[in-house]
Amino acid sequence: MNLLDPRLEDELGDGYLERVRSAQYQTALCLLLEIDRPFGRFHWTNVADRSVPFIGLIEHTNFIEPVRYGGRRFLYVANYLEPGDALLDLGPDELIDSYLPGLRVVNPEFTKDWIRERWLHVEAAAQPVVTSGYVRRIPPLRTPSPGLILANTTQIYPEDRGTNYSVRLGTEAADALLESVREREAVGAAS
Ligand SMILES: Cc1cc2nc3c(=O)[nH]c(=O)nc-3n(C[C@H](O)[C@H](O)[C@H](O)COP(=O)(O)OP(=O)(O)OC[C@H]3O[C@@H](n4cnc5c(N)ncnc54)[C@H](O)[C@@H]3O)c2cc1C
C-alpha cells in the first residue's frame, strides 16, 4: 500500500525513500492456543532445534495465573519466517497439524483435544533483518519533508526491536519534531 501522495514523495526524494524501502523483514506467524490444561512448566521457551518448525513457546498463564483470565490458559506458539515460506499459506488448523510433531517433542503427551480455541495472526513487517552495512542505510528520524518525522522498528539499532526501545524512539521522535518546529520558528523570526 502506498501511503505517500506524489507531492510528498517528491519532497522526500529518492535518496530517503530508497533507505526506507531497503528495509527487509521477517514475517511473524503468531498462533495462539487456548488449552484446557498446562502445556509445560515454563513461561518462555526459546526453540533452536531446526527439526521443530517454530521458534518459541510462550505459555502466558505460567506467568500471569489463569485465575486472571477466568480460569482460561493460553499458549503462544511463536514463529518468524522469510516472506514466501510455505507455512504462511496455511490456515490455523493446518498449521496446528504441521506443528503437532514439534509440540510433542516438547510435551509428548500433548494432543489436539487439549485445544479449546485457536487464533492465527500474521504480521509481514515484524522483524527487521540487519544485514552488512545496515547502520548506513537507517533513515534519519527527520525526513527531508519539514515537520515530518519517521519512527519505526528499522531505526532501532544496534539493539533488537522491543517495547522499551520503542519508548526511547518515541522520545527521540518528539525531540526531533520540537527541534524542527524551533528551527522553522527561528527562520520565520529572522525573515
Ligand atoms: C510478533 C511480535 C512479537 C514481539 N515480541 C516482543 C517482546 O516479547 N518484547 C518486546 O519488548 N517487544 C516485542 N515486540 C516488539 C514490540 O511489539 C514493538 O517494538 C512495539 O510494539 C512497537 O511499539 P510502537 O508503539 O512503536 O508501535 P505499535 O505497537 O505497532 O503501535 C502502533 C499503533 O498505531 C496504530 N496505527 C497505525 N497506523 C495508524 C494510522 N494511520 N492511524 C491511527 N493509528 C494507526 C496501530 O494500530 C498500533 O496500535 C514484538 C513484535 C512482534 C510483531
The ligand as a Tripos MOL2 file, in Angstrom:
@<TRIPOS>MOLECULE
LIG
   53    58     1     0     0
SMALL
NO_CHARGES

@<TRIPOS>ATOM
      1 C1          5.1720  -10.9240   16.9840 C.3       1 LIG1
      2 C2          5.8800   -9.8580   17.7670 C.ar      1 LIG1
      3 C3          6.3930  -10.1830   19.0000 C.ar      1 LIG1
      4 C4          7.0430   -9.2140   19.7530 C.ar      1 LIG1
      5 N1          7.5290   -9.5590   20.9780 N.ar      1 LIG1
      6 C5          8.1040   -8.6280   21.7420 C.ar      1 LIG1
      7 C6          8.5670   -8.9470   23.0530 C.ar      1 LIG1
      8 O1          8.4300  -10.0840   23.5210 O.2       1 LIG1
      9 N2          9.1460   -7.9640   23.7830 N.ar      1 LIG1
     10 C7          9.2890   -6.6890   23.3170 C.ar      1 LIG1
     11 O2          9.8080   -5.8310   24.0260 O.2       1 LIG1
     12 N3          8.8700   -6.3660   22.0630 N.ar      1 LIG1
     13 C8          8.2830   -7.2930   21.2700 C.ar      1 LIG1
     14 N4          7.8680   -6.9680   20.0150 N.ar      1 LIG1
     15 C9          8.1380   -5.6260   19.5050 C.3       1 LIG1
     16 C10         7.1350   -4.6060   20.0450 C.3       1 LIG1
     17 O3          5.8260   -5.1470   19.9490 O.3       1 LIG1
     18 C11         7.2450   -3.3420   19.2040 C.3       1 LIG1
     19 O4          8.5900   -2.9300   19.1860 O.3       1 LIG1
     20 C12         6.3710   -2.2310   19.8120 C.3       1 LIG1
     21 O5          5.0360   -2.6800   19.9410 O.3       1 LIG1
     22 C13         6.4140   -1.0050   18.9340 C.3       1 LIG1
     23 O6          5.6510   -0.0090   19.6090 O.3       1 LIG1
     24 P1          5.0580    1.2250   18.8460 P.3       1 LIG1
     25 O7          4.1910    1.9580   19.8040 O.co2     1 LIG1
     26 O8          6.1780    1.9740   18.1590 O.co2     1 LIG1
     27 O9          4.1920    0.5960   17.6350 O.3       1 LIG1
     28 P2          2.9090   -0.3180   17.7190 P.3       1 LIG1
     29 O10         2.8360   -1.0970   18.9980 O.co2     1 LIG1
     30 O11         2.8950   -1.0790   16.4180 O.co2     1 LIG1
     31 O12         1.7240    0.7500   17.7630 O.3       1 LIG1
     32 C14         1.3790    1.4940   16.6270 C.3       1 LIG1
     33 C15        -0.1110    1.7510   16.7360 C.3       1 LIG1
     34 O13        -0.5030    2.6940   15.7300 O.3       1 LIG1
     35 C16        -1.6900    2.2620   15.1480 C.3       1 LIG1
     36 N5         -1.7360    2.8410   13.8000 N.ar      1 LIG1
     37 C17        -1.0200    2.5110   12.7070 C.ar      1 LIG1
     38 N6         -1.3340    3.2900   11.6730 N.ar      1 LIG1
     39 C18        -2.2690    4.1500   12.0950 C.ar      1 LIG1
     40 C19        -2.9760    5.2000   11.4940 C.ar      1 LIG1
     41 N7         -2.7760    5.5560   10.2250 N.pl3     1 LIG1
     42 N8         -3.8660    5.8770   12.2440 N.ar      1 LIG1
     43 C20        -4.0650    5.5610   13.5340 C.ar      1 LIG1
     44 N9         -3.4200    4.5640   14.1820 N.ar      1 LIG1
     45 C21        -2.5330    3.8740   13.4600 C.ar      1 LIG1
     46 C22        -1.6010    0.7470   15.1400 C.3       1 LIG1
     47 O14        -2.8730    0.1610   15.0530 O.3       1 LIG1
     48 C23        -0.9480    0.4930   16.5000 C.3       1 LIG1
     49 O15        -1.8960    0.3760   17.5410 O.3       1 LIG1
     50 C24         7.1960   -7.9090   19.2490 C.ar      1 LIG1
     51 C25         6.6790   -7.5830   17.9960 C.ar      1 LIG1
     52 C26         6.0180   -8.5480   17.2630 C.ar      1 LIG1
     53 C27         5.4330   -8.1490   15.9060 C.3       1 LIG1
@<TRIPOS>BOND
     1     1     2 1
     2     2     3 ar
     3     2    52 ar
     4     3     4 ar
     5     4     5 ar
     6     4    50 ar
     7     5     6 ar
     8     6     7 ar
     9     6    13 1
    10     7     8 2
    11     7     9 ar
    12     9    10 ar
    13    10    11 2
    14    10    12 ar
    15    12    13 ar
    16    13    14 ar
    17    14    15 1
    18    14    50 ar
    19    15    16 1
    20    16    17 1
    21    16    18 1
    22    18    19 1
    23    18    20 1
    24    20    21 1
    25    20    22 1
    26    22    23 1
    27    23    24 1
    28    24    25 2
    29    24    26 1
    30    24    27 1
    31    27    28 1
    32    28    29 2
    33    28    30 1
    34    28    31 1
    35    31    32 1
    36    32    33 1
    37    33    34 1
    38    33    48 1
    39    34    35 1
    40    35    36 1
    41    35    46 1
    42    36    37 ar
    43    36    45 ar
    44    37    38 ar
    45    38    39 ar
    46    39    40 ar
    47    39    45 ar
    48    40    41 1
    49    40    42 ar
    50    42    43 ar
    51    43    44 ar
    52    44    45 ar
    53    46    47 1
    54    46    48 1
    55    48    49 1
    56    50    51 ar
    57    51    52 ar
    58    52    53 1
@<TRIPOS>SUBSTRUCTURE
     1 LIG1         1 GROUP 0 **** ****
